Amino acid sequence: MFLEGKSLELLLAAIFALVVVGPKDLPILLRRLGKFMAKLRGMAAEFRASFDEMARQSELDDLRKEVQALRAVQLGDAAVHAELNETVTQIHQDLSNAGVHIDGAGYTPALEPPAPEPAPAPKPRTRKPAAAKSAKAPAKAGASRKAPAKSRSKAVKP
C-alpha cells in the first residue's frame, strides 16, 4: 500500500524529527508542540467568539434602527388615523342630519324604521310523568312487596 498526499509528508516530518531531535527528547518536543497547538486553538476560538459578538451587535443595531423607523411611521399613521376618524364622524353626522343612516352593509333612509326581527317560536310544553302509584294500591297477583331498604350509616366516633 502506497502513502499518498499529506500522510507521506507527515511520515517524512516524523522521520526527520526523530533523526534531528533524537528519540530521548522527541516526547518532550511533542508535548510542547501539543501545548502550543492548544493555545493557538484557544486564541482562534476567542477571536471567532469576539467576531461573532461584533456581528451580532451590528445586527442588533440595524434592528434597533428599523424599530425606531417603524415607530416613527406608526406615530405618523396615528395622526392620519385620528384625522380620518374625525372626517368619517363628520360625514356620518352630516348624513344623519340629512335623513340617511349608514351601517356596515350599506345605507338605509333614516325615515324608515328597521324591519322587526321575527319572534322566536315558543317551546312546546312537555308533560310531566304520571305520579307513581300510591302505596295502598292493590298488588298484582303473585307479586310480593319488598320492604324499603334501610340506610345504614356508620357513626363517626370523635
C-alpha positions as CSV (number, residue, x, y, z in Angstrom):
1,M,0.0,0.0,0.0
2,F,1.4,3.4,-1.1
3,L,1.1,6.5,1.0
4,E,-0.3,9.5,-0.8
5,G,-0.8,13.2,-0.1
6,K,-0.4,14.6,3.4
7,S,0.3,11.2,5.0
8,L,3.6,10.9,3.1
9,E,4.6,14.4,4.2
10,L,3.8,13.7,7.9
11,L,5.8,10.5,7.7
12,L,8.8,12.3,6.3
13,A,8.5,15.1,9.0
14,A,8.3,12.4,11.8
15,I,11.5,10.6,10.5
16,F,13.3,14.0,10.2
17,A,12.3,15.0,13.8
18,L,13.5,11.6,15.1
19,V,16.8,11.9,13.4
20,V,17.4,15.6,14.3
21,V,15.9,15.7,17.8
22,G,16.7,12.2,18.9
23,P,14.5,9.5,20.5
24,K,15.2,10.8,24.0
25,D,13.9,14.4,23.5
26,L,11.1,13.6,21.0
27,P,8.3,13.1,23.6
28,I,9.2,16.4,25.3
29,L,9.1,18.2,21.9
30,L,5.8,16.6,21.0
31,R,4.3,17.7,24.4
32,R,5.4,21.3,23.9
33,L,4.1,21.2,20.4
34,G,0.7,19.9,21.7
35,K,0.5,22.7,24.3
36,F,1.4,25.3,21.7
37,M,-1.4,24.0,19.4
38,A,-3.9,24.1,22.3
39,K,-3.0,27.7,23.0
40,L,-3.3,28.5,19.3
41,R,-6.8,26.9,19.1
42,G,-7.9,28.7,22.2
43,M,-6.9,32.1,20.7
44,A,-8.6,31.2,17.5
45,A,-11.8,30.3,19.3
46,E,-11.6,33.6,21.3
47,F,-11.1,35.6,18.1
48,R,-14.1,33.8,16.5
49,A,-16.3,34.5,19.5
50,S,-15.4,38.2,19.6
51,F,-16.0,38.4,15.8
52,D,-19.4,36.7,16.2
53,E,-20.3,39.1,19.1
54,M,-19.5,42.1,16.9
55,A,-21.6,40.8,14.1
56,R,-24.5,40.1,16.5
57,Q,-24.1,43.7,17.9
58,S,-24.2,45.1,14.4
59,E,-27.3,43.2,13.6
60,L,-29.0,44.4,16.8
61,D,-28.1,48.0,15.9
62,D,-29.7,47.5,12.5
63,L,-32.8,46.1,14.1
64,R,-33.0,49.0,16.6
65,K,-32.8,51.4,13.7
66,E,-35.6,49.6,11.9
67,V,-37.8,49.5,15.0
68,Q,-37.3,53.3,15.6
69,A,-38.2,53.9,11.9
70,L,-41.4,51.8,12.3
71,R,-42.3,53.6,15.5
72,A,-41.9,57.0,13.7
73,V,-44.1,55.7,10.9
74,Q,-46.7,54.4,13.3
75,L,-46.8,57.8,15.1
76,G,-47.4,59.5,11.8
77,D,-50.1,56.9,11.0
78,A,-51.8,57.5,14.3
79,A,-52.2,61.2,13.4
80,V,-53.5,60.2,10.0
81,H,-55.9,57.8,11.6
82,A,-57.2,60.4,14.0
83,E,-57.8,62.8,11.2
84,L,-59.5,60.1,9.1
85,N,-61.8,59.2,12.1
86,E,-62.8,62.9,12.6
87,T,-63.6,63.1,8.9
88,V,-65.7,59.9,8.9
89,T,-67.5,61.0,12.1
90,Q,-68.3,64.4,10.5
91,I,-69.7,62.6,7.3
92,H,-71.9,60.4,9.5
93,Q,-73.3,63.4,11.3
94,D,-74.0,65.3,8.1
95,L,-75.7,62.2,6.6
96,S,-77.8,61.6,9.7
97,N,-78.9,65.3,9.6
98,A,-79.9,64.8,6.0
99,G,-82.0,61.8,7.0
100,V,-79.8,58.9,5.8
101,H,-78.5,56.2,8.1
102,I,-75.4,54.3,7.1
103,D,-74.4,50.9,8.5
104,G,-71.8,48.4,7.6
105,A,-73.9,46.7,4.9
106,G,-75.0,49.8,3.0
107,Y,-77.3,52.7,3.7
108,T,-80.9,52.9,4.8
109,P,-83.0,56.0,4.9
110,A,-83.5,57.2,8.5
111,L,-87.2,57.8,7.9
112,E,-88.0,54.1,7.5
113,P,-87.8,52.1,10.8
114,P,-85.8,48.9,10.5
115,A,-87.8,45.7,9.9
116,P,-88.6,44.0,13.2
117,E,-86.9,40.6,13.8
118,P,-89.3,37.6,13.9
119,A,-90.0,36.4,17.5
120,P,-88.6,33.0,18.4
121,A,-91.1,30.2,18.3
122,P,-92.5,29.2,21.7
123,K,-91.1,26.0,23.1
124,P,-93.6,23.1,23.3
125,R,-94.6,22.2,26.7
126,T,-93.7,18.7,27.9
127,R,-95.9,16.6,30.1
128,K,-94.5,15.6,33.4
129,P,-94.5,11.8,34.0
130,A,-97.6,10.4,35.7
131,A,-97.5,10.2,39.5
132,A,-96.3,7.0,40.9
133,K,-99.0,4.6,42.1
134,S,-99.8,5.0,45.7
135,A,-98.5,2.5,48.3
136,K,-102.1,1.4,49.1
137,A,-102.8,0.3,45.5
138,P,-103.5,-3.4,45.3
139,A,-100.6,-5.6,44.4
140,K,-100.8,-7.9,41.4
141,A,-101.4,-11.5,42.0
142,G,-98.3,-13.4,42.8
143,A,-96.2,-10.2,43.3
144,S,-94.6,-9.7,46.7
145,R,-93.9,-6.4,48.4
146,K,-90.4,-5.6,49.5
147,A,-89.8,-3.5,52.5
148,P,-87.9,-0.3,51.8
149,A,-84.2,-0.6,52.3
150,K,-82.9,0.9,55.5
151,S,-80.0,3.2,55.1
152,R,-77.1,2.2,57.2
153,S,-74.7,4.9,58.1
154,K,-71.7,4.4,60.4
155,A,-71.5,6.7,63.3
156,V,-68.2,8.6,63.4
157,K,-66.6,8.5,66.8
158,P,-65.0,11.7,68.0
